[in-house]
């Protein structure tokens, strides 16, 4: 195939949908094509996509799951308008194919692509595919999944395990030899997690009392940073409490173990870096997809899983010390995580889009 083509990128709202789509868009741009996004002004795409220099077309759509009757009715009213708008966009730009990350923002563009018989490549990041991915499964040309468990939701012969695009720096994180002091990285994402923050603070006296050799790197998010930093300064423990980590791959390099949520992006980064983790799934994630992601990691021996309602200071102390005292346990978990890494996800998606448009 030769020549520069326009490719539609659908999926927005959260970083888990936008960031992998941007990685595929960069790959397409590097191959001489002209990707453009379809998204909403409320989602993270409104900020991230223009920053990357990609054009974006706007639709106005909300979710359907767990949003209440009024929001559901509003979304159903918006749906035909958004499909018509998406049809006009795809026709005007003569889109050769569509790449979708799923999610409610991708619903109208995918319906429009199906009506136009535009080839679609869907990337499903979670072990339990979302509503849009399940509804559109039979209409996609190819489904690329991050977890083997998700493959059952797509037609046989049109699905493959390709992973999820993450920053190249995560694949360069070297194995970490065990040292006398255990370094634990705690992160609830860029906005932080109140549950993870409070449990960490409750654990500090227990680690101190046990004289456990520990160093913490804790990304609290901006809201709780000041109070957490002040309390940590008086804890007697070593480490750093920061609102945000600018260089997360470097933090992974320093860490022996992570404590984090189980979003698809976080799990893909753990796999790329080959780092063991204690996963505390966010309990209100749609379709319990974080729990399914965490369980998939636990099945291959890469992570321990603790329900959100059970996560507190005592449980954090018990889980970390138990894993640390298991001879070779963290190293084995890290190797299991690394075995799940797939560094060519963006390239594979771009190649399939080019093939579908040929």
Secondary structure, DSSP 8 states (H G I E B T S, - for coil): --S--EEEEE--SSHHHHHHHHHHHHHHHHTT-EEEEEE-SSSTHHHHHHHTT-EEEE------SSS-HHHHHHHHHHHHHHHHHHHHHHHHHT-SEEEE--SHHHHHHHHHHHHTT-EEEEEE-SSS--HHHHHHGGG-SEEEESSGGGGGGS-TTSEEE------HHHHT-------SSEEEEEE--TT--HHHHHHHHHHHHHHHHTT--EEEEEE--STTHHHHHHHHHTT--EEEEES--S-HHHHHHH-SEEEE---HHHHHHHHHHT-EEEE---TTSGGGHHHHHHHHHHHTTSEEE--GGG-SHHHHHHHHHHHHHSTTHHHHHHHHHHTT--TTHHHHHHHHHHHHH-
